[in-house]
Amino acid sequence: MEKIYGVDILEKYRAEAEALAEELGVNDKFNFVSGDASNLPFEDNSIDTIIMNDAMEHVDHPEAVLKECLRVLSPKGRLYLNFPPYYHPHGAHLSDAIGIPWVHMFFSEDTLVKVYKDGVSKLPDGEARVELRIATNQQGKEYFSYINGMTIKRFKRILRDMNIKPIYYKEIPLRSPLSLLAKAPVTKEMFVKMAVCVIEKPK
């Protein structure tokens, strides 16, 4: 392993990433890149392995990110990715303030934005949490920009539309006793803990 790059759109994670690299003993090989995953600053065919751990549900343009990953991957290079589906019990990523499972299935986004902001308002880093998760669109409406609502159905459609055929794909149930619910079409999105996928770039 010659070089390791950590990519995040937020510069504030540089110190944390560099501290982890030092803890793992790879700081001499590690470089933090502050940038957009849909516009990577790497040459074509220059990266052997890409790991997107819990990231696909956060990117604004998933198709562009996948296309960019395939561009920079070397021939036979692999992209390893996983993500919790949006209708996972805590798929809205609000459990730091709202611990109710599937809360995003029962309340509107407007209500959840208000409750989340109230819930973190008295925390020392409350403003930072709101800034990370909530944005305002062109119509002046607040929304959860931190999450893109990625479902299993949408992810598979993206792969199909891009003609990407994974060499490995698996859906991990929340718990073993719930495996049947994680397989049934009607309940799958709610009872799959993680979708795991490996994509290999053709030669």
N, C-alpha and C positions, 0 to 999 in steps of 0.2 A: 504494500500500500504506500504509494509515493506521496499523495496529497489527500487531504480531507477538507471539504468545504461545507460550511453551515450557512444556509441561506434563509433569511427572514426579512420581511418587508419593514420590520421595526428595528431601528438601530439600537433601541434600548436593551435588546437582548444580547448585545455583543459581549458585555462583561460576564453574563451568566454562561454563555456558550464557551467563552475562553477559559473560564474557571473549570467547567466540566472537562474540557480538553486537557487541561493541566492535571486534573484529578485522575484522568484515564491514562496519562502518560503519553499523549499524542500531540501536545501543544506545539512541538517543533514541526509538525506536518499540517497543523490546522490553520485555516483561514476563514474568518467570518465575512460573509458577503451580505451587505444590506441592499436588498433589491427585490424586484417583482419576479415571482416564479414563472410568469407568462412572458418574461423578457430576460432570460438568463444571460449573464455576461461571459458565456463560455463558447468556445469554438465548436463547430460541428464535430460529432464523433469523438469527443474529447473526454467523456466521463464513462467509467466502467460500471458504476453502481449508483443508483439514486434511491434513497429511502424517504418516503413520504408517510410519516407516522402521524396519524390523526391530523392530516392536513387537507385532504380532499374536500372536506365539508366546510372549509374556511375560505378557499380561494374564490375570487370574484368571477373568474372566467375559467372553469375547469377544462373545457375543450382546449383552450389556448395553452394551459399549463401542461396538459398531456402531450400536445403537439410539440411544445418546447422541450419537454423531457426526451421525447423520441429524437428530436434534432440533435441534442448534445450527447446522447448515449452513443457509445462506440458499438460497432457491429457485434452482436451477441451480448451486448451489455443489458443489464436488467434493472427494471423499475419495480421496487417493492413498495406497495402501498396498502394501508388499511384505513378504515373510517367507521365510526358508529353511524348507522342510518338516522336520518332526522327524527323518525318516529320511535326511536329507542326511548326508554323511559326518561332519560335525561339528555335527549338529542338536541334540545334547544340551548344547551350549555349555560343554563341559568342556576344550576344547583348550588353555586356559591352563595346565593341569596334566596332562591326558591327551591326547596327540597322536595316538592310534590312530584311524584313520577307522572309522566305524560301530561304535565300541566299545559303544555303548548297545544294539546289537542282539545282542551276544554275552554280556553280563554283566548280572546283576540290579542293580536300583537300590541294594539294600543294599551290594553289592560296590563299586559305583561311588562311593557316598557315602564309604565307608571309604577307598578309594584316593585320591579327590579330597582328602579332609581330610589324609591323610598327605602327599600331594604338595605341598600349599601350607603345611603346618605350619611350615616353616622360613623362609618368605618374610616380609619385613617387614610386608606387608599381608595375611598369611595369614588372620588372624581376620576381617578385613573381607570377604575373598572368601567365606569359609564363611558368614558372616552374610548376605551378599547372595544366595547360591544355595541354602542349605539351611535348612529349617524342620522343626519337629516337629509331627506331627498329634495329634489328641485321644487316640490310642491310644499315644502316646509313640514313634512310629516316625519316624525322620528321612527326609526326602524332598527332592527338588529342586523347591523352590517357585518357582525363578527361571524355570522353563519350563513350558508347559502341554501340551506334546506335540502341538502343532498340525500336522496333516497336510493335504495337498491335499484328500483325501477329506472330512475333517471340515470344512474351510473351505467347500468347495462345498456341503456339506449345510447348513451354517449359512446361507449365502446363499439357498439354495432354501427353507429353512424360514421365513426372514424375507421371502421374496418380493422379494429384491434382485437386480436384473439389471444387472450391471456394463456400462459402456459400453466397457470395455477389460479384457481378461484375457489374460495370457501366462505360460507356464512356460518359464523360461530353463534350458537344460541346463548341467551342470557344465562340459563342454567340447564343442565342436562335433562331434568324432568320436563322442561319446556320445549324440548327439541321438536316435538310434533307441531307446536304452535309456530315455531321458527321456520317450519317448512311449508305450512299451509299458506296459499296465496293471499287469503284475506287478512291473516294476522302476522305474516312474516315480518313486515316492516317494524312492528311493535316489539317483537321478541327476538330479533337478531341483535346480538351484542356488538358484533364487528364483522364487516365484510373485508376479506383479505384477498389481495390480488397480486400476481407477479406477471409482469409483461416483459418479454424479451424482444429486443430489437432485431429484426431480420438482418442477415449478412448483406 
